[in-house]
Amino acid sequence: MNNSAPSPQDKPLITASDIFKAAQRLRQAGLLFPTPLEPLKTLSQDTGAGILLKLENLQRTGSFKLRGAANKLLALQERLDSKPHVVTASAGNHGLGVAYAATHLGITATIVVPLEASPAKVKALKSYPVELIQHGAGYEEAESYARQLERERGLTFVSAYNDLEVIAGQGTLALEVLNELPELTHLLVPAGGGGLLSGVALFAKEVNPAIRVIGVQSEASTALTAAIAAGHLVTTPEYPTLADGLAGGLEAGTVTFDLAQQYVDEMVLVSEESIAGAIRFMVDELHIIAEGSAVVGLAALLSKSWQPEPGAVVCSLITGRNIATEKLLKIMHA
């Protein structure tokens, strides 16, 4: 079943107004809090640009995904006469967002994660009173099984990215950045299915069309980058990546593709080596833990895969911290 709020055909799918409404809804519910901006003094001096990190890895559940999940579940409560039983597929962080929001709202949730999901994320999910199912070799197989459960049990599917209310929730991240940093010129945004990227890009461009939005993916998982380049969804190979939360293909008909095409200025790919380097940078320079998916924008800056012009004001979104201890130690000792 399609649980996105209906949109009149003569209006855009989603606007900045929807993101303002999501921010108000989330604020009233008290399920999350604003996260800080951290200036990078040395990198700013080296580039001649003002570079800041938005530390969304400090958010509850350790990830920005709570924003979209909570906004979706709150919107469902507003529309439905009874509390839904929701089902979702996730590489881990979206599942944590759904689990947290569902627990606090008294909603029953079933969460499907791949068999290879991060042990840190699986362990965290097990701390919530949800039905956790590990199924499939990767995200796409997990999502297919979650869709099967939706049909067989009559559940309400909550997409990690292909949902307008999830996208609106993710877009509140841009609202926070611009409230604190109105002089912003560039946004570096991690991209997987494109929920965060499309929501952030839409809001930033509607507030200030001059802002340039750059989506960043690992070279190991390039579905959205390849689709934008081709002008349509394409099948791309998938390889193991430190950015596991960004891995996987795109659901047919996903709204994020059209939104990204319209609002995103550029896509950049970064190597696994540069992602590892960005994780080390976060620990060594800031004493902050961030996962691979969270630091691809920073990786682009450090590796010079993308370089700002002098005088630019750049914010890179650091989107999560849920990395397994063993993996973090291996990266730090490499």
Solvent accessible surface area in square Angstrom, and as a share of the most:
residue,aa,sasa,rsa
1,M,119,0.53
2,N,132,0.68
3,N,28,0.14
4,S,28,0.18
5,A,35,0.27
6,P,123,0.78
7,S,32,0.21
8,P,75,0.47
9,Q,180,0.80
10,D,127,0.66
11,K,128,0.54
12,P,86,0.54
13,L,82,0.41
14,I,3,0.02
15,T,37,0.21
16,A,12,0.09
17,S,59,0.38
18,D,51,0.27
19,I,0,0.00
20,F,107,0.45
21,K,117,0.50
22,A,0,0.00
23,A,15,0.11
24,Q,88,0.39
25,R,52,0.19
26,L,3,0.02
27,R,166,0.61
28,Q,138,0.61
29,A,40,0.31
30,G,45,0.43
31,L,11,0.05
32,L,26,0.13
33,F,71,0.30
34,P,102,0.64
35,T,6,0.04
36,P,62,0.39
37,L,22,0.11
38,E,58,0.26
39,P,85,0.54
40,L,7,0.03
41,K,148,0.63
42,T,93,0.54
43,L,22,0.11
44,S,23,0.15
45,Q,121,0.54
46,D,109,0.57
47,T,39,0.23
48,G,43,0.41
49,A,4,0.03
50,G,30,0.29
51,I,2,0.01
52,L,25,0.12
53,L,0,0.00
54,K,2,0.01
55,L,5,0.02
56,E,0,0.00
57,N,0,0.00
58,L,72,0.36
59,Q,0,0.00
60,R,90,0.33
61,T,22,0.13
62,G,0,0.00
63,S,0,0.00
64,F,20,0.08
65,K,34,0.14
66,L,0,0.00
67,R,2,0.01
68,G,0,0.00
69,A,0,0.00
70,A,0,0.00
71,N,1,0.00
72,K,0,0.00
73,L,0,0.00
74,L,18,0.09
75,A,2,0.01
76,L,1,0.01
77,Q,57,0.25
78,E,116,0.52
79,R,97,0.36
80,L,77,0.38
81,D,158,0.82
82,S,84,0.54
83,K,116,0.49
84,P,15,0.09
85,H,62,0.28
86,V,0,0.00
87,V,0,0.00
88,T,0,0.00
89,A,0,0.00
90,S,1,0.00
91,A,22,0.17
92,G,0,0.00
93,N,15,0.08
94,H,3,0.01
95,G,0,0.00
96,L,3,0.01
97,G,0,0.00
98,V,0,0.00
99,A,0,0.00
100,Y,30,0.12
101,A,0,0.00
102,A,1,0.01
103,T,56,0.33
104,H,108,0.48
105,L,31,0.15
106,G,54,0.52
107,I,11,0.06
108,T,81,0.47
109,A,2,0.01
110,T,0,0.00
111,I,0,0.00
112,V,0,0.00
113,V,0,0.00
114,P,5,0.03
115,L,116,0.58
116,E,127,0.57
117,A,13,0.10
118,S,12,0.08
119,P,94,0.59
120,A,30,0.23
121,K,1,0.01
122,V,14,0.08
123,K,158,0.67
124,A,34,0.27
125,L,1,0.00
126,K,138,0.59
127,S,88,0.57
128,Y,50,0.19
129,P,109,0.68
130,V,27,0.16
131,E,67,0.30
132,L,42,0.21
133,I,36,0.18
134,Q,73,0.32
135,H,73,0.33
136,G,9,0.08
137,A,65,0.50
138,G,20,0.19
139,Y,28,0.11
140,E,95,0.43
141,E,90,0.40
142,A,0,0.00
143,E,16,0.07
144,S,70,0.45
145,Y,51,0.19
146,A,0,0.00
147,R,58,0.21
148,Q,68,0.30
149,L,7,0.04
150,E,6,0.03
151,R,168,0.61
152,E,118,0.53
153,R,109,0.40
154,G,53,0.51
155,L,10,0.05
156,T,12,0.07
157,F,8,0.03
158,V,0,0.00
159,S,3,0.02
160,A,7,0.06
161,Y,9,0.03
162,N,31,0.16
163,D,6,0.03
164,L,19,0.09
165,E,19,0.08
166,V,0,0.00
167,I,0,0.00
168,A,4,0.03
169,G,0,0.00
170,Q,0,0.00
171,G,0,0.00
172,T,4,0.03
173,L,0,0.00
174,A,0,0.00
175,L,19,0.10
176,E,29,0.13
177,V,0,0.00
178,L,17,0.09
179,N,112,0.58
180,E,107,0.48
181,L,13,0.06
182,P,96,0.60
183,E,99,0.45
184,L,3,0.01
185,T,47,0.27
186,H,25,0.11
187,L,0,0.00
188,L,0,0.00
189,V,0,0.00
190,P,4,0.02
191,A,1,0.00
192,G,9,0.09
193,G,18,0.17
194,G,3,0.03
195,G,4,0.04
196,L,10,0.05
197,L,0,0.00
198,S,0,0.00
199,G,0,0.00
200,V,0,0.00
201,A,0,0.00
202,L,0,0.00
203,F,5,0.02
204,A,0,0.00
205,K,32,0.13
206,E,78,0.35
207,V,77,0.44
208,N,50,0.26
209,P,102,0.64
210,A,80,0.62
211,I,1,0.00
212,R,103,0.37
213,V,0,0.00
214,I,0,0.00
215,G,0,0.00
216,V,0,0.00
217,Q,2,0.01
218,S,1,0.00
219,E,97,0.44
220,A,8,0.06
221,S,2,0.01
222,T,24,0.14
223,A,4,0.03
224,L,0,0.00
225,T,24,0.14
226,A,27,0.21
227,A,0,0.00
228,I,46,0.23
229,A,91,0.71
230,A,49,0.38
231,G,40,0.38
232,H,105,0.47
233,L,59,0.29
234,V,52,0.30
235,T,140,0.82
236,T,26,0.15
237,P,85,0.54
238,E,70,0.31
239,Y,129,0.49
240,P,128,0.80
241,T,22,0.13
242,L,36,0.18
243,A,1,0.01
244,D,37,0.19
245,G,28,0.27
246,L,19,0.09
247,A,35,0.27
248,G,10,0.10
249,G,17,0.16
250,L,29,0.15
251,E,36,0.16
252,A,90,0.70
253,G,68,0.66
254,T,5,0.03
255,V,31,0.18
256,T,0,0.00
257,F,20,0.08
258,D,81,0.42
259,L,9,0.04
260,A,1,0.01
261,Q,81,0.36
262,Q,128,0.57
263,Y,29,0.11
264,V,21,0.12
265,D,54,0.28
266,E,65,0.29
267,M,34,0.15
268,V,13,0.07
269,L,66,0.33
270,V,1,0.00
271,S,38,0.24
272,E,54,0.24
273,E,140,0.63
274,S,17,0.11
275,I,0,0.00
276,A,14,0.11
277,G,23,0.22
278,A,0,0.00
279,I,0,0.00
280,R,63,0.23
281,F,44,0.18
282,M,0,0.00
283,V,36,0.20
284,D,84,0.44
285,E,108,0.48
286,L,35,0.17
287,H,155,0.69
288,I,34,0.17
289,I,82,0.42
290,A,0,0.00
291,E,4,0.02
292,G,1,0.01
293,S,7,0.05
294,A,0,0.00
295,V,0,0.00
296,V,0,0.00
297,G,0,0.00
298,L,0,0.00
299,A,0,0.00
300,A,0,0.00
301,L,8,0.04
302,L,60,0.30
303,S,52,0.34
304,K,138,0.59
305,S,55,0.36
306,W,23,0.08
307,Q,118,0.53
308,P,14,0.09
309,E,128,0.57
310,P,113,0.71
311,G,61,0.59
312,A,8,0.06
313,V,28,0.16
314,V,0,0.00
315,C,0,0.00
316,S,0,0.00
317,L,0,0.00
318,I,0,0.00
319,T,6,0.03
320,G,1,0.01
321,R,92,0.34
322,N,24,0.13
323,I,21,0.11
324,A,10,0.08
325,T,87,0.50
326,E,132,0.59
327,K,69,0.29
328,L,20,0.10
329,L,87,0.43
330,K,157,0.67
331,I,11,0.06
332,M,46,0.20
333,H,148,0.66
334,A,106,0.82
